Amino acid sequence: MAYAHPVTDVTEQTVTDGGDFLGRRRELASLRSETERAGLDTLAGRPAPRGRVLLVAGRPGTGRTALAEAFAAELAASGEYPDGVLGARLTEPGGEPVAVERVARELLAQLGVAAPAGGSDAELSDLLTESLDGRAAVLVLDDVADAEQLAELVPDHRACLVVAVAGGPLTGVPDVRPCVLGGLDRPSAVRMLERGAGPVRVTVDPGAADSLAEICADLPAALRLTAGWLAFHPDHTLVDAVRRIATAADHLPLPDSQPLDPADLPLHRAFGLVHAALPTPAARLLRLLALAPEGLVDDHVAAALAGAPIGVGRALLADFAAFGLLHPVPTSPASPAPRTGPQYRVPGCLAPLLAALLRAHERPGEALLARARMLERTVRQLRACLAATEPPGSPAARWLAGLPRSLRFESARAAADWLAARLPALLAAARLAVSDGELDTLARRLVAALTRALIAHRGADDAAPELYRLHELVLGVAQRQGLTREHAAALLNLGDLDARTGRLAEALARYRAALEVARAEGDAADPLAVGRTLESIGGTYAELNDWQRAADWYGRAVALAQTRDDLAAEARLQGRIGAVLSYDGQLEEALRAWRAAASAHRRRGDAHAYARSLTEAARVLEYAGQYEESERTGREALRLAAGTGDQRLQAALRLRLADAADRLGRAETAAVHRAVAEQLLADTRPAEPPRGGEPDDSSVPTEGNTCETQPKPRHD
C-alpha cells in the first residue's frame, strides 16, 4: 500500500459518494415546496405543456449534484414518479458542453429505447420527448451549460420533473427559481469532519473542529478532502490540521493562470492539504488522472498512466477514493462489479486543479507518453475482449490465453460485461484520442479495435449508433492525415448507416463524396472501393424509386467489374439492373440484364444462382406476355434447380410454371406442377412459403441486399 494506514481502516469513516447524505434539510424542503407550488403559467390559467424545471445552483464543490440526486431519490421513493430517475451530465470535465444528441441518447438508453444511428440533436430530443410521453420520471441533468441546452431536453409532459444543476441562474428557462447553495450548516459540517477525524478528536477540541469547518467555508468538497486527510493521519490533532490547511494552497498552480477567486480558496486549501500529504508516485498519478477520458478511471487506466503494475494502480485508486479525490461510479445489474472491477470518476470541482498541476509539473512529452501508454493498454483490452468471442483453439483464443491474468477474460460473458461497463469511457477515449491529434496512429487502432469488439458482442445492427460515431472519428483522422482510402471507407460506412435508418438523401451525399475521394487517387484508386460506391449509389436511387438512375449507376459498376474480370460482381449487378428496370416497365432491357446475369453465373459455375437468374428472366417474359418462351425458360431453370437440391427454389419454379400453363390453357399440366410444389413445400417446411404470384416491393434490391428477386414491373 502507498500509505502507513491501510484504506480498509478508514473507508467507513471517510465521506464518499456512498456515504449518508448530511444536512441540506432546508434546501430539500425548499425544493419540495417548489414541486407543490403552482407555476406562473398555471396561475395565469395557461399551464405550459412541458415538464416542470427545478434548478439547483451553486459553485463546484457545494454538493449541488449530491443534493439533486438525493432529492430525486426521495421523490422516486415516495411513489410520485414511479418511472424512476434518469440522469446525465451536460458538461465535460474540460468545460465543453456535451452535444444534445449524446445526452438524449444516454437518457434513451436508460429508458431502454433504441436510438437511431446518426440522429441529429432535434431528431433525438423529439424521440426522447415521445419516449417520455405517458411516463412519470425525474430527470437529473447535471452541469447544465446554458438555458438553450436545457430547453432541448425538457419533455413536453407535465408528468415529468427536471432537476437541473448549474453554476448559476438560467435566465432563459421560464418560471424557475433557483435553489442556491452555499456551505452546510455548521453542525453538519462538523459531523462531516468527524467521519474522518473520529468522535474523540472532535470531542476533545470542538473549537478546533469549528475553526476547521470555517476555513473550509462549510463546503462539502473541502470538508470531504479534509476528513480524508484526518483519517490518514490519526496522530495529528485538529489544531495541526488548522495550521497546515491555512497555507496549503500557497504552492498550488492556479487553473488557467487566472487570479484565484476568494470563493474557491477553501477548496484549494483542502486540495493542497491532501496533495502535500501524498508520496511522490501517488502525487504524480493524481496529476496524470487529468488525462483520463471524461474523468473516468479504473485499475488499467491508472496503471498505464503511472507506468506501474496493475496492483499498484488499484491500491492508489482506492486510497484516492478514501481521500475524497475520486468518486466511485455506481455499478448496474448489466455490468456487475465483480466481473468488471471498480471504476471511478474525477469530481468535476477537482478537474481544473488536476489539469493545472499536470501543466505545472509534467513536461508535454511525459504527458504524451502517459497518454500513449493508456491508449495502448486500452487497445490490448479491446483485442482481448474480441478474442474472448473466438472458439477454443483458434489463434485468437491462444493469444488470449497467453496474456497476463489482469488482461484476460475468462468467458465471452465476462468480456461483454466489461465492454458494457466501460463503453462510456472507451468512447470518450476514442473521441479524446482523435481530437488531440498527436497520436493518430494509436487513435486509429483504438477506433478499429472498439469497432470490432462492438460488432462481435452486440452485432452490427445493435451497435449501429456507436459505430456511426466511430466512423465519424475515423473520417476526421483520415482527412487530417490525408488517408484517401480510409477517408472513402469511412464515408461509405456512414452512408450505409444513413441508408439503413432511412436518411437516403444524406446517404446519397456520403456515397457521392466517397466516390470523389476514391477517384481523386487516379490510377491508384481502389477499384473495389469505387465499385462498391457505384453500387451503393445505385441502391440508394432504387430506394428512392428513381429506377432509371439506379440502373445507370449499376451499369457503371458493371463496366468497372468487367474491367477487372469480377464475374461475381458483374452477375450480381446485372441482376439488380434487371430488377429496377422491371419496376420502370422496361421489360426488354430487364430481360437482357437477367440473361447477362445468368450467363455470368453460368461462367462462374454457380448452378444455383444460374437457375435463379433464369427464373427471373422467365418472370419478365411472362410480364411481357411471351408465355411460351417464359415456360421454356422456366423449364430450363427447373432442370438446373433440381441439380442443386434447393427444394424451395424448385417449388417456386413449379408454381411459376403452373401460372404459365394456366395462361396457355394447359390445366392438367398446371395441376401437376402445383401438386409437386405442395409436396416440396411440405417436405421443406419453410419459414415463409414461396410466392408463385407477384412479389411485393420488399424485393427491390438495395446496397445490402444480394438476393436477386424480380419485382413486378410498372406498366405506364
VEXMISE-440220 format. One record per residue: z negated, x negated, y negated of N, C-alpha, C in turn; residue in three letters. Coordinates in steps of 0.05 Angstrom, whole numbers, plus 5000, padded with zeros to 4 digits. Each point is the difference from the previous one (the first is absolute). Layout:
N
ZXYZXYZXYALA/...
//
This chain:
716
500049835024500050174976500049824975MET/500950124978500349844976497449984985ALA/497950165007497650004985497649975018TYR/497749934987497649965016498950255011ALA/500550224987498950265008502350175012HIS/499950075025502250145012500550284988PRO/502450085001500850264989498550235012VAL/499549995026498750225014497250054989THR/498849814986497350044990500150174974ASP/502350024987500050124974501950244997VAL/501550065020502050214996498750274994THR/497650055011498850264995498650004973GLU/499649764988498749994974502149994978GLN/502349905006502049964979501650264995THR/500650064976501550234993502949965008VAL/501150175016502849995009501250274995THR/502650025006501450254997498850225018ASP/498949925022498950195018497250074994GLY/498749884980497350064993499650274988GLY/497550094998499450264988500850004971ASP/501050234990500850024972497450044983PHE/499749834980497650004984500650114972LEU/498150164990500250104973502350194995GLY/500750024974502350164991499650305005ARG/497550085002499550295004501050164976ARG/499549894976500950154976503050024999ARG/501449785007502950005000501150195021GLU/498850005024500950185021499650294992LEU/497850064986499550274991502150084978ALA/500749804984502050064979502750065012SER/500849855021502550055013500050275014LEU/497750075012499750265013500450224980ARG/498749974977500250214980502950034990SER/501549774999502850014992501750175019GLU/499449985026501550155019499550304997THR/497750074990499350284997500750114973GLU/500649824981500650094973502950104999ARG/500450234987502750104996501549834980ALA/502549935006501649844982500850154976GLY/501049864980500950134975502350195005LEU/501849925018502250185006499150265013ASP/498049985017498950245013498650174979THR/498549884982498650164980502050144982LEU/502449874996502050124983501750215015ALA/499350045026501450205015502649915012GLY/500549745001502549905012499349755017ARG/498750055023499249775018502449845008PRO/499749734997502249825007500650005030ALA/502550005007500750005029500049715011PRO/497749884998499749735011497149955007ARG/499649785015497349945008498349904977GLY/497450055002498249914980499649705002ARG/499849864977499649714999497349944988VAL/498449855015497549884990500449714996LEU/498949894979500449724994497449845000LEU/499949795016497749814999501049764986VAL/498949944976500949784983497949794998ALA/500849755001498149794997501349735004GLY/498849794991501049735004499849925029ARG/501649815009499649895027497249895003PRO/498850075023497349915005497950204995GLY/500750234989498150214994499550185024THR/501449965022499750175023501550264998GLY/502150004984501550244996501450105025ARG/501149825016501350085026497950115019THR/497749875002497950095018499150284993ALA/499750054973499250264992502150215007LEU/502549954995502150195006500150065030ALA/499749795016500150055029497550155010GLU/497749944988497550145008500350304992ALA/501150054977500350284991502050155017PHE/502249875007502050125017498850065028ALA/498549815011498850055026498050234999ALA/498550024978498150224997501550274999GLU/502350014986501550254999501150075028LEU/501049805014501250055026497850105020ALA/497649884998497850085017499050284995ALA/500450094975499150264993501750225011SER/502449945009501850205011501950124980GLY/499749924974501750124979502949905003GLU/500349775011502749885004500349935029TYR/500750195017500049965029502149815010PRO/502049944983502149825008499449714995ASP/497549944991499149734999500749854974GLY/499849745002500449824977502449825005VAL/501849974981502249815000499549804978LEU/500949765005499549794980502249794998GLY/500449904976502049784996499349864974ALA/500849745000499749844976502649994985ARG/499950024973502350024983500649744984LEU/498449805004500449744987499549785019THR/501749805001499749775017497949804988GLU/499049825016497949824990500949844976PRO/502649944998501049854977500350164975GLY/499550275002500350174977502550154998GLY/501949965018502650154999499650285011GLU/501150204987499850285011501550025026PRO/498950155019501450055026502050224995VAL/502449965012502150214997499050265011ALA/500850224987499250275008500950055029VAL/502449895006501150045027498149895021GLU/498949774996498249875019497450165003ARG/498950094977497550165000500550265015VAL/502250144993500550265013500449965030ALA/501449785008500449955028497449965015ARG/498149854987497449955012498450265004GLU/500150184980498650255002501350185021LEU/502750005001501350165021499349905028LEU/499849745003499249895026497250105008ALA/498250024981497350105006500150305007GLN/502050144990500350285007501550045026LEU/501149785011501650015025502850104995GLY/501049974976502750094993501949764999VAL/502250025014502049785000501550014974ALA/500149784985501549994975502749875005ALA/502150104987502749905005500249714990PRO/501649855014500549724993501549984974ALA/499149834982501549964975499750224980GLY/498150195003499650214981499249904973GLY/500950144979499349924973497250104992SER/499149914977497450104990499950304999ASP/502050124988500150294996500150145027ALA/501749905018500350135027497450005015GLU/498649775000497549985016497750144986LEU/499950014974497950154987500450305004SER/502550095001500550285006499250065029ASP/500649825018499250045028497050015003LEU/498649834985497150005000498950274991LEU/501250104978499250264990500450225020THR/502450005014500550205020498149975024GLU/499449765007498249965023497150084994SER/499249994975497350094992499850294996LEU/502350144999500050294996498550145022ASP/498050164993498450145020497749835010GLY/499649764991497849835008497949994978ARG/497649965008497849954981498949725006ALA/500949814984499249725005499249874974ALA/498649785002499249844977501649745001VAL/501449944978501549764997498549804982LEU/499249775011498749794984502249804994VAL/500749994974502149814991498649784984LEU/499949775011498449784989501849824982ASP/498849884980501349814982502650124988ASP/499850244988502350134988500849834976VAL/502649934998500949844978500550154975ALA/501250245002500450164976500350295008ASP/500150174979500150295005502650095014ALA/502349874993502550075011500049955030GLU/498949775009499949945028498350215015GLN/497850094988498350205013501450275001LEU/501450084978501350264998501950055023ALA/501449795009502050045022498750055027GLU/497449965002498650035026498250245001LEU/499550134977498250235000501550245013VAL/498850115021501450235014500150254983PRO/502050155004500350264985498650225014ASP/497549955008498550215015497149984991HIS/498850234993497350004990498049945022ARG/500850025025498149965022499349705003ALA/501649824989499449725003498649894975CYS/498449805004498549874978500849715000LEU/500549894976500749724997497649864986VAL/499049795012497949844988501349734993VAL/500549964974501449764991498049804990ALA/500649745005498349784992501749824981VAL/499049964976501549844981498149844982ALA/501149824984498449844983499150144975GLY/501450224993499350144975501350285001GLY/499850154978501150274999503050005004PRO/501050205013502950045004500850234983LEU/500949934975500550214980502350175007THR/501849915018502350165007499450215020GLY/497650015012499350205020498650234986VAL/501250245001498750224985497550105014PRO/498150104983497750145009498349835020ASP/499449754992498349835017498149854982VAL/497550005008498049854985498949785018ARG/500049754991499249785017497050005005PRO/499249925024497249935006499949704996CYS/498949914978500049714992497649875012VAL/500549785014497849855014499249754984LEU/497549955000498949754991498349885022GLY/497749904993498249895021498550225014GLY/498749925023498350185015497450054984LEU/498550205007497350024990498449775011ASP/498049924984498549765007498650015027ARG/498750225008498850005027502149965022PRO/502450124998502149965020500949715000SER/500349884976500849724998498049825014ALA/497450044995498049845013500150045030VAL/500450245009500250055029502449855012ARG/502149984985502349855011499449715002MET/498549894981499149725002498149965023LEU/498450205005498049995021501349985027GLU/502450105003501449985026500649715007ARG/500349834980500549725006497449844998GLY/498350064980497649844996497850075019ALA/500050255010497950095017497850124983GLY/498450195010498050134984497749824991PRO/499549785015497749834992500549874974VAL/502449874996500549864976500150194976ARG/501050235003500150204978497250094994VAL/498350055020497350104995498349784987THR/500549755008498449784988500749964971VAL/502550034992500949954973501950224990ASP/498950244995501750224991501349944973PRO/498749854983501249934974502549845003GLY/499949805018502449845004502250165012ALA/499450195018502050185011501350164978ALA/498350104981501050164978501849834982ASP/499249754995501649824984502749935013SER/499949965026502549945015501950244999LEU/499050245003501750244998501150024972ALA/498549934980500950024972502349794995GLU/499749765010502149804997502550095014ILE/499850145022502350115014501050264987CYS/498750084978500850254986500050245018ALA/498449985021499850225020502750085013ASP/501949814999502650065011500049955031LEU/501050195015499849975030501349755011PRO/502449924990501249765010498449754995ALA/498949974976498349774993497550005016ALA/498850245004497550025015500649945030LEU/502350085010500649955028500249705005ARG/501449864982500349715003497349864998LEU/498450084981497449884996498250055024THR/500150245011498550065024500949835024ALA/502649955002500949825021499049724997GLY/499949904975498949734995497049995008TRP/498550214993497250005006499650015030LEU/501750155015499750025029500449725013ALA/501949844989500549745012498149784990PHE/498350074982498149804989497250135000HIS/498850045024497450135001497749824988PRO/500649744997497949834989500049994970ASP/501950144987500150014971498650254990HIS/498749984977498750234988502050154982THR/499250244992501650154981500249854973LEU/497949864993500249844975502149785002VAL/500349885024502149805004502750134996ASP/500350245011502550144997500650064971ALA/498050094985500450064971500949754986VAL/498749785005500649754986502949905007ARG/500750025026502649905008502350184990ARG/499650265001502250184994500650004970ILE/498049924984500550014971502249814991ALA/500349785015502149804993502249985021THR/500050185019501949985023502950024993ALA/500550144977502850044993501149784982ALA/498449814993500949794981502349835011ASP/500149965026502049825011502350145014HIS/500250274996502150155012502450014981LEU/502549975010502350034983500350304993PRO/501250054977500450274991502750115010LEU/500050255010502650115009501950024977PRO/502549915005502250014980499349854974ASP/498049825002499349834977499450164975SER/499050245003499350174978497049984994GLN/499150054975497150004995498650205017PRO/497749935009498550185018498950244985LEU/500650235010498950254989497050015007ASP/498350054981497150015006499350195022PRO/501650225003499550195021500549885028ALA/501549795001500649875026498149785007ASP/498349924981498249785004498150035024LEU/498850245004498250025023501349955027PRO/502550105004501449955025500749715002LEU/500849874979500749715001497549845007HIS/497750084989497649855007499350035029ARG/500150245011499350045028501949865018ALA/502650014993502049865017499649704998PHE/499449904976499549714998497549915015GLY/498050185002497649935015500749975030LEU/501650185011500849995028501849765005VAL/502049974982502049795004498749725000HIS/498049964983498749744999498449945025ALA/499250215015498449965024501749955024ALA/502750034998501749965023500549715006LEU/500049915025500949735007502949974993PRO/500949754997502749954991502250135017THR/499849995027502250145015500050304996PRO/497650124998499950284996501050084972ALA/499349844979500950054973503149984999ALA/501149815014502949974999501450245014ARG/499050085023501250245012499750244982LEU/497750034987499750234982502250004979LEU/500549774988502149984980502850085012ARG/500549905024502650055013500450295008LEU/497850155001500350295006501650144979LEU/500349884977501750124979502950025009ALA/500849845021502750015010500450215022LEU/497850135009500250205021501650244990ALA/502050095014501750234991498350254995PRO/500150114976498550234992497049975005GLU/499149765001497149955004499150065027GLY/501850045020499250065027499949745016LEU/497849965015499649755014498650055026VAL/500849855021498650015026499549715009ASP/499149975025499349745010502449814999ASP/502450095008502349835001500949924972HIS/500050194981500849934973498149794988VAL/497350045005498149814989500349735013ALA/500449995026500349745014502549854990ALA/502250154997502549884991499749904971ALA/498850154983499749924972498349744998LEU/497949995016498249774999500949775017ALA/502050055017500849795018497849925020GLY/498550215009497749955017500250175025ALA/498449945021500050165024499350294993PRO/500950185018499650284994497050085000ILE/498449875016497250055001498649954973GLY/500949784987498949944973500850224980VAL/502550085001500950214982498550265004GLY/499550075026498550245006497249994989ARG/498649775003497349984991499850014969ALA/501949874987500050004971500550274989LEU/501850165012500650274990497550175004LEU/498649975022497550165004498049934979ALA/499849744993498149914979500850124973ASP/502649994994500950104975499450304997PHE/500350155022499450285000497150054995ALA/498349835012497150034996499249944971ALA/501449814988499549944972501050224981PHE/501750185009501250194983502649914988GLY/501149785009502549904990502450145013LEU/499650125023502150155013498950275009LEU/501850205002499350265010501350055027HIS/498650075020501350075026501950244997PRO/502349985013501950225000499350185023VAL/499550264995499350185022502250015021PRO/499250025024502050035022500650295005THR/502250055013500850275007500250035030SER/499950255010500250035029502549895012PRO/502249994984502549895010500049705003ALA/498149874986499949715002497149915001SER/498750045023497249945002499449704996PRO/497649954988499349724993499949815024ALA/499050095024499849805022502749885007PRO/502250144995502649895008501349834977ARG/499350074976501449884978498349804984THR/497450015003498249824985499650114972GLY/497949904986499450114974502149924979PRO/500350174980501849954978498550054974GLN/500449844980498550024975502050024977TYR/498850094978501650024975498449874977ARG/501449854984498849884976499550224980VAL/497550044990499550214980501849964976PRO/500950224989501849984977498849864976GLY/497450034997498749884977499949695002CYS/500149905025499949715004502749875002LEU/502150155003502749885003500849834977ALA/499650084974500749824978498349745000PRO/497550025008498349765001501049805020LEU/500750105024501049835021502749874991LEU/501750164987502649884991499549784980ALA/498150044982499449804980498949755013ALA/498350035020498949775014502249855015LEU/501950155011502249875015501749834981LEU/500650114977501649854981498549754989ARG/497450024998498549784988499449785020ALA/499750065025499149815020502049915020HIS/502250155004502049935020502649934987GLU/501249775008502649934990502150195011ARG/502150054984502150195010501149945028PRO/500349745005501049925026498150075023GLY/497449974995498050075021500050305004GLU/500250164978500050295003502550085016ALA/502349884994502450075014499849935029LEU/498849775007499649935028498250195014LEU/497950094987498250205012501550265005ALA/501750084981501650255004501949975023ARG/501249765003501949955022498650025026ALA/497549885002498550015025499450295007ARG/499350164980499450285005502450165010MET/502349954988502450145009500949915028LEU/499849745005500749905026498250125022GLU/497450024995498250125019500850295004ARG/500750144979500750285003502650045016THR/501949814997502450025016499449965029VAL/498249815006499349955029498650255011ARG/498350134984498750245010502050225005GLN/502050034983502050205004501749945024LEU/500749755005501549935024498450065025ARG/497349954999498350075023499950305003ALA/499950144978499950305001502650105014CYS/502349884993502550085013500049925029LEU/499149765006500149905028498350175018ALA/497950134990498250175016501550235012ALA/502350084989501650225010501949925022THR/500349745004501949905020498850015028GLU/501750035021498950025027498849745010PRO/498150015018498849765011502149825012PRO/499749744996501949815011502349944982GLY/500450154979502249954982499349754983SER/502149874988499449774984498050064977PRO/500250234988498250074978497150035010ALA/499850125024497350045011498849735008ALA/501649825010499049735006499149854975ARG/501750034979499249884974497450114990TRP/499650265002497650134991497649895016LEU/500349975026497849905017499149724992ALA/501949854988499349724993498749984973GLY/499750224985498849984973497049985002LEU/498749904979497050015000499050285003PRO/497750045011498950265005499950174974ARG/499449884978499750154975502750124991SER/502249905010502650104992501350185021LEU/498850015023501150165022499250304998ARG/501750175011499350285004500050055030PHE/497950135009499750045029501850225010GLU/501050174982501750225009501650104977SER/502150165006501650114979498450194983ALA/498050145012498350184985498449854979ARG/498949775008498449844982501849904977ALA/502449925006501949914979500750234981ALA/500450245011500650234983497750074982ALA/497549985010497750054984499849804977ASP/500549755007499949794979502150064978TRP/502450075009502250054981499350244982LEU/498950215011499350234984497849944980ALA/498049855009497849934982500849814978ALA/501849825006500749794981502550074984ARG/501350225006502650054987499950004970LEU/498150124986499949984971500049714990PRO/498349835013499949724992502649855007ALA/501250075022502549875008502350074981LEU/500250254992502050084981499549874973LEU/497449994992499449864975500749715001ALA/499549875023500749725003503049964997ALA/501650185011502949984998500950034970ALA/498850204987500750044972499349764983ARG/497649895004499049774985501749765005LEU/500749955025501649765007502850024987ALA/501250235000502650034988499949984969VAL/498050134988499950004971499349724989SER/498449845016499249744991502549814997ASP/501850015020502549854998499849715007GLY/497649895006499749725005500249945030GLU/499750205017500049965029502050205013LEU/502549994990501950205010500649985029ASP/500049765011500649975029497850135016THR/497549954993497750145014500150294995LEU/500750084976500250294994502050145018ALA/502349875004502150125017499050025029ARG/498649795009498950005027497950225003ARG/498450034980497950205001501250285001LEU/501950064983501250265000501550065026VAL/501449805011501350035026498150065022ALA/497849855001498050045021498650274998ALA/499450084975498850264997501950235007LEU/502549974993502050205008500250035030THR/500249785014500250015029497550125013ARG/497749934989497550115011499850304996ALA/500850094976499950294995501950155018LEU/502449905004501950145017499050015029ILE/498949775009499049995028497750195005ALA/498250034981497650165005500350294991HIS/501750054980500250284989502750125003ARG/502049845006502750105001501350004972GLY/502649985000501549984974499650254983ALA/500050245013499750244984497350034988ASP/497949965015497350034989499349794980ASP/501249775003499449784981502049994977ALA/501750204998502149994979499049964972ALA/497850144992499049964972499349714994PRO/498649875019499249724996502549825002GLU/501850065018502449845003501750014974LEU/500150234987501550024976499049814979TYR/497449994996498949814980500449715009ARG/499849955026500549725009502949924995LEU/501950185005502849934995500449954970HIS/498650154983500249954971498949724993GLU/497949925014499049734995502049795009LEU/501250045023502149815009502349994980VAL/500750234989502150014980499349834976LEU/497550014991499249844977500149715005GLY/499149915023500149715007502949915003VAL/501750175013502849925005501449974973ALA/499550184981501349984974499149754986GLN/497449945001498949774986501049745012ARG/500349995026500949755013503049985005GLN/501550214992502850005005500850015029GLY/498550145016500550025029501850255004LEU/502649955001501950224999499850185025THR/499849885023499950175025497450165001ARG/497849884993497550155000500150224978GLU/501349944978500250194979501650255010HIS/502249955013501750225010498550155022ALA/498649855018498650145021497750184990ALA/498649904979497950164988501150264988ALA/502349984986501350234989500850205021LEU/501149895022500850175022497650155012LEU/497949855005497650135012498950214982ASN/499949954974499050204981501950244999LEU/502649955001501950225001499650175025GLY/499549885023499550155024497650184997ASP/497849894989497650164996500550234980LEU/501549944979500650214981501650225013ASP/501949925017501750205014498350185019ALA/498149875014498350155018498350214986ARG/499349954975498350184986501650194982THR/502650005003501750194986500849924972GLY/499349754991500849914973502749875003ARG/502150165003502649905007501349854977LEU/499650104975501249864977498849724997ALA/497349995004498749734999501049825022GLU/500350125024501049845023502849894994ALA/501750174989502749914995500049784979LEU/498350024980499849784980499149745013ALA/498050025018499149765014502249885017ARG/501550165015502149905017502249864984TYR/500850134978502149884983499049734988ARG/497549994992498949754990500049785022ALA/499350085024499949815023502849905005ALA/502050184998502849915005500949804979LEU/499350044975500749814979498749735005GLU/497450015008498649755005501349855023VAL/500550155022501249875024502749884994ALA/501750144984502749914995500049774979ARG/497849974986499849784980500249735012ALA/499449985026500249745014502849925007GLU/501950184996502849945006500549945029GLY/501149785007500649935028497549965016ASP/497749954987497549955014498650275006ALA/501150224992498750265003499650055030ALA/497850135006499450075028501550255007ASP/502049985018501650245007498450225012PRO/497949935015498350215012498650164978LEU/498949864980498650144978502050174984ALA/502449904995502050154985500850255016VAL/500549965026500750225017497950225001GLY/497549915003497850195001499850164974ARG/500549864977499950134974502250204997THR/502449935008502250194998499450255017LEU/499049955024499450235018497850174988GLU/498049884987497850154988501050174977SER/501849884984501150164978501550245011ILE/501649955021501450235012498250215010GLY/497849915014498150205010498650164978GLY/499549874977498850144978501850214989THR/502649934997501950204990500350235020TYR/499749945026500150225020497650184996ALA/497749894995497650174994500450174975GLU/501549894981500650154976502350205003LEU/501150025025502350185006502549924985ASN/500249754992502449904988501649865022ASP/501450175016501249905025502249794995TRP/501650044980502349824996499049724992GLN/498049994982498949744993498649875023ARG/498650165016498849895024502049875018ALA/502350145005502149895017501149754988ALA/500449994973501149764988498249765004ASP/497450044996498149775003499849925029TRP/500050195018500049935029502649855007TYR/502250074987502549865005499949714991GLY/498649954978499749724991498349845020ARG/498050145010498349865020501649955026ALA/501850185007501749965024501849764996VAL/501149974976501849774995498549745003ALA/497550004990498449755002499349955029LEU/499350215015499449965029502449895015ALA/502350094993502449915014500649704994GLN/499349914975500549724994498249815016THR/497750115008498249825016499950085029ARG/502050175009500350085028497450135011ASP/498850164984497550145008500850285011ASP/500650015026501050255011497850224999LEU/497549935005497950205000499850134973ALA/500049844978499850124973502550164994ALA/502449905008502450144995500050285014GLU/499150005025499950265014498150194987ALA/497649904993498050184988501050114973ARG/501349834984500950094974502450195002LEU/501849955019502250195004498950275007GLN/497950015016498850265007498950144976GLY/498749854982498950124976502250104982ARG/502249854999502250104984501150265011ILE/500250015026500950255013498250234994GLY/497449965000498150214995500250114972ALA/500049824980500050094972502750134993VAL/502249895011502650124994500250285013LEU/498750045022500050275012498550204981SER/497849914988498650164981501850074976TYR/501749814993501850054977502550155007ASP/500350085026502350155009502549835004GLY/499849745000502349835004500249935030GLN/500950205015499849985030501949795011LEU/502449964988501849805011498849724997GLU/499049954976498849734995497549975017GLU/498450215004497649995016500849935029ALA/502150135010500849955028500949715003LEU/501449904980500949725001497549815001ARG/498050064985497649834999498550015027ALA/499850245012498650025025501549865023TRP/502750014999501549865020499849694996ARG/499849924975499649714995497249915010ALA/498050184996497349945011500149985030ALA/501450195013500249995029501449755010ALA/502149924985501449755009498249764997SER/498449994979498249774997497949995021ALA/498950245007498050015022501249925027HIS/502550095004501349925025500449705002ARG/500749874978500449715000497349865004ARG/497950134991497349885003499050035029ARG/501250195015499150055027497650195001GLY/499650164979497850184999501050285007ASP/499950075026501150255010498650244988ALA/497449984997498450224989500950074972HIS/500149804982500950054973502950084999ALA/501649895018502850085001500250305006TYR/498550095019500050295008499150174976ALA/497949924986499050164977502150014978ARG/501449784995502150014979502350195008SER/500849995026502050195009499150294998LEU/497450045004498950274998500350104971THR/499449834981500250084972503050044992GLU/501749835012502950044995500950275011ALA/499050085023500750265011498950224982ALA/497749964989498950214982501950044975ARG/500949774989501750024977502750145007VAL/501049945023502550135009499650305003LEU/497650075010499450295002499950134973GLU/498749874980499950114973502850034988TYR/501849815008502750014990501850205015ALA/498950135020501450205015501849895022GLY/499749745006501649885021498450015026GLN/499950245012498250055022500849855026TYR/502649995005501049865024499249704998GLU/500649884977499449714996497049965001GLU/498550194989497149985000498950005029SER/501150185016499150015028500749745015GLU/502449904995500949765013498149764993ARG/499449984974498349784991497250045011THR/499150255001497350055011499849935029GLY/502150055015499949925029499949705003ARG/501449854983499949715002497149904993GLU/498850134979497349934993498150065023ALA/500450235014498350075022500249805023LEU/502449915004500449805022498449754993ARG/500049914975498549774992497050045002LEU/499250244991497150065000498950015028ALA/501650105019499050015027499549725011ALA/501449814990499649725009497549884988GLY/499050114978497649894987497450125011THR/500250235014497650135010498550164979GLY/501050034976498650154979500550295004ASP/498150145013500450285007500050184975GLN/498549934980500050174975502749984987ARG/501249774998502649974989502150165017LEU/499749985026501950155017499650304995GLN/497650104997499550284995501350094974ALA/499649834979501250074974503150015002ALA/501149825015502950005004500950245016LEU/498550075020500750245016500050254982ARG/498050024983499950234981502450004981LEU/500649764990502349974982502650095015ARG/500349915025502450085015500050305006LEU/497650125004499950285004501050154976ALA/499249914975501050134976503049984998ASP/501049765006502949964998501550185021ALA/498950025024501250175020500050294992ALA/497950104987499950274990502250054980ASP/500449814982502150044980502850005012ARG/500249865023502650005014500350225020LEU/498150185002500150235017499449945029GLY/498549785006499449925027497150065006ARG/499450255003497250095003498649885025ALA/501549995022498749895024499349714997GLU/501849844988499549724995497649974982THR/499850164979497849994982497350065014ALA/500050205018497650065015499149775018ALA/501949875012499349775017498749784983VAL/501249944977498949794983497150074991HIS/499550264993497450074991497949995023ARG/500850085023498249985023499249725006ALA/501949825000499449715004498249904978VAL/500650084975498349904978497150105003ALA/499750255008497250105003498549855022GLU/501449935021498749855021499349724991GLN/501749884985499449734989497650014981LEU/499950214984497750024981497550065015LEU/500150165021497650065016499049745013ALA/501849835008499149755013498749804981ASP/501149994975499049804981497750104984THR/499650264997497950124983499849864973ARG/502050024983500049864975498050124981PRO/499149834981498150104980501450214982ALA/502549964994501650194985502650065015GLU/500650255007502550055014502449924984PRO/501949875012502449924985501550254991PRO/501349994977501450224989502950005008ARG/501050225011502850015006501650104977GLY/498650124980501450104976500049794978GLY/499950094975500349824978497349904991GLU/499749744995497549884991499350084972PRO/497549974993499150064973500449754982ASP/499050024975500549794981498449755006ASP/498150025019498349765006501649785013SER/502550065008501649795014501549834980SER/499750044974501449834981498949725003VAL/501749815003499049725004498949894974PRO/497949855002498949874977499649715007THR/498949854981499849715004498449935025GLU/497950165005498349945023500750145025GLY/502250165000500750165023502449885014ASN/499649905024502249875014501350195021THR/499150245001501150195020502550134988CYS/502349975012502550114990500450285011GLU/499150194984500250285009501850144980THR/501950145009502050124983499050254987GLN/500050024973499250244986502250214999PRO/499250234992502050224996501749944975LYS/502650025002501649944977499850224979PRO/500749924975500050194978502950104997ARG/500350264998502750124997500250104972HIS/501649884983500350084972501850234998ASP/
//
